[in-house]
Amino acid sequence: LTQLKTVGPSSMFGEVAFFSQQRRYTAATAMEPCTVYEMTREQFEAMKKQKPALSIRLRDVVVQFMALSITITNSAEIVGQTQIKDLK
């Protein structure tokens, strides 16, 4: 196993595969006691029918999380490129 990143409280993983309906290859190991919530696609589909407003809110939270992750990744790449340029 290769450690890709460490996540903290209120984090999530597997959201891209979940919403793109791709198979997930991510695994997690807890470093300390924690509470983990899991939702299957079937459970989300049922939520969309039974509690549509809640499913929309959950989707919005996931989209915001993904946007923040992309922003952080892009910022790190820009910093890395700047450092490489500075070495030349």
Secondary structure as the mmCIF struct_conf table of DSSP 4:
data_model
#
loop_
_struct_conf.conf_type_id
_struct_conf.id
_struct_conf.beg_label_comp_id
_struct_conf.beg_label_asym_id
_struct_conf.beg_label_seq_id
_struct_conf.end_label_comp_id
_struct_conf.end_label_asym_id
_struct_conf.end_label_seq_id
TURN_TY1_P TURN_TY1_P1 PRO A 9 SER A 10
BEND BEND1 GLY A 14 GLY A 14
HELX_RH_AL_P HELX_RH_AL_P1 GLU A 15 SER A 20
TURN_TY1_P TURN_TY1_P2 GLN A 21 GLN A 21
HELX_LH_PP_P HELX_LH_PP_P1 GLN A 22 ARG A 24
BEND BEND2 MET A 31 GLU A 32
HELX_RH_AL_P HELX_RH_AL_P2 ARG A 41 GLN A 50
HELX_RH_AL_P HELX_RH_AL_P3 PRO A 52 LEU A 87
#
